Amino acid sequence: MQRPKVTLTVIEGTSVGKKYVFEELAHVLVGRASECDICLAPYLNIDVSRHHCLFIVDPPAISVSDLGSKNGTFVNGVKVGQRLAHQPADEADLRESPPLVLADGDEVRIGGTILRVGIRAAVARPELVGFPSFGWLWSSSPATGTYG
């Protein structure tokens, strides 16, 4: 059986085409800081906070939370979190930006970078069975469970 997989693909920004693939539970920190899992180049992304947002990936599920960023996190063009303009980052109330569950094809904008979400659910692989006079055949059909 193929395991479920979540892919984040950069479709706009400084790393267009780069893919981040997740096949198991991961907490993915995004921002300008060097310790971020997805580090957006600090000198090219001044509109991105040091710790901007957090993806929680548990394939095939994925969610995103803004971490009190100055300029906000957007999903499909809709702002899903941002701290108040006068508020320091360490005083941001993260309860105001609860995790938002994402779907296949959603686009998350962090500053000038856009990540597209790709979700592949688990897929059963039919087993091969050998018959000396016929060669290798599939042992089952995903639709019916057997070939007749």
C-alpha positions in Angstrom: 0.0 0.0 0.0 1.3 3.4 -0.9 1.4 5.7 2.2 -0.5 9.0 2.2 1.7 12.0 1.3 1.4 15.7 1.7 3.5 18.0 -0.6 4.1 21.7 -0.4 5.3 23.1 -3.7 6.6 26.7 -4.1 4.7 28.2 -7.0 5.7 31.8 -6.5 8.7 33.4 -4.8 12.4 32.9 -4.6 12.4 29.1 -4.7 9.8 28.3 -7.4 9.5 24.6 -8.1 11.0 23.5 -4.8 8.9 20.7 -3.1 8.6 19.7 0.5 7.3 16.2 0.9 5.9 14.7 4.1 4.9 11.0 4.6 4.7 11.1 8.4 3.8 13.5 11.3 5.7 16.8 11.1 5.5 20.2 12.7 6.8 22.5 10.0 7.9 26.0 11.1 8.1 28.6 8.3 9.8 31.9 8.5 13.1 33.9 8.0 14.9 32.4 11.0 17.7 29.9 10.3 16.0 27.3 12.6 12.9 27.2 10.5 12.1 24.0 8.6 11.2 26.1 5.5 13.5 29.0 5.8 12.6 31.9 3.4 15.8 33.9 2.6 15.8 36.8 5.1 17.3 39.4 2.8 14.7 38.6 0.1 11.6 38.2 2.3 11.5 41.2 4.6 7.7 40.9 4.7 8.0 37.5 6.4 8.4 37.2 10.2 11.2 35.2 11.7 8.6 32.6 12.9 5.7 33.3 10.6 3.5 30.2 10.5 3.3 26.6 11.4 2.1 23.7 9.3 1.0 20.5 11.2 1.2 17.6 8.8 -0.2 14.2 9.6 -0.7 12.7 6.1 -3.1 13.0 4.5 -4.2 15.8 6.8 -2.5 19.2 7.0 -3.3 22.5 8.8 -1.7 25.9 9.1 -1.6 28.5 11.9 -0.2 32.0 11.8 2.2 32.6 14.7 1.4 36.2 15.2 3.2 37.4 12.1 3.3 41.1 11.3 2.0 40.8 7.7 -0.3 37.8 8.0 -0.7 34.4 6.5 -3.2 33.9 3.6 -5.0 30.8 2.4 -6.6 31.1 -1.1 -6.3 34.9 -0.8 -8.1 35.1 2.6 -6.1 36.3 5.6 -6.1 33.6 8.3 -4.0 35.3 11.0 -1.9 38.3 11.9 -1.0 40.2 15.0 -2.1 43.7 15.7 0.1 46.4 14.2 1.2 47.9 17.5 1.7 44.5 19.2 5.2 43.0 19.6 5.5 39.4 18.3 6.1 37.9 21.7 2.7 39.4 22.9 0.6 38.1 20.0 -2.4 36.0 21.1 -2.1 32.8 19.1 -5.6 31.8 20.1 -6.8 34.3 17.5 -5.3 32.2 14.8 -6.5 28.6 15.4 -5.2 25.9 13.0 -7.0 26.0 9.6 -7.4 22.6 7.9 -6.1 22.7 4.3 -7.3 20.7 1.3 -5.6 19.5 -1.9 -4.9 22.5 -4.2 -5.1 25.2 -1.5 -2.5 28.0 -1.8 -0.8 29.5 1.3 0.8 32.9 0.9 3.6 33.9 3.3 4.9 37.2 2.2 5.9 36.9 -1.5 6.0 33.1 -1.4 3.1 30.9 -2.3 3.0 27.2 -1.4 0.5 24.9 -3.1 -0.8 22.0 -1.0 -0.8 18.5 -2.6 -2.5 15.6 -0.8 -2.3 12.0 -1.9 -4.4 9.5 0.1 -3.2 6.0 0.8 -3.6 3.7 -2.2 -3.8 -0.1 -2.1 -1.5 -1.8 -4.5 -2.7 -5.2 -6.0 -0.3 -8.1 -5.4 1.3 -10.0 -8.3 0.7 -13.7 -8.6 2.7 -16.0 -10.8 1.1 -18.6 -13.1 3.7 -20.7 -15.0 1.7 -20.9 -18.3 0.5 -17.2 -18.3 3.2 -15.2 -16.5 2.6 -12.6 -13.8 -1.0 -11.5 -13.2 -2.6 -9.1 -10.8 -4.2 -11.0 -7.9 -7.0 -8.5 -7.2 -8.9 -5.6 -8.7 -9.3 -2.4 -6.6 -13.0 -2.3 -7.7 -14.1 -5.9 -7.1 -11.3 -7.5 -5.2 -10.7 -10.2 -7.8 -10.1 -10.7 -11.5 -12.2 -13.3 -13.2 
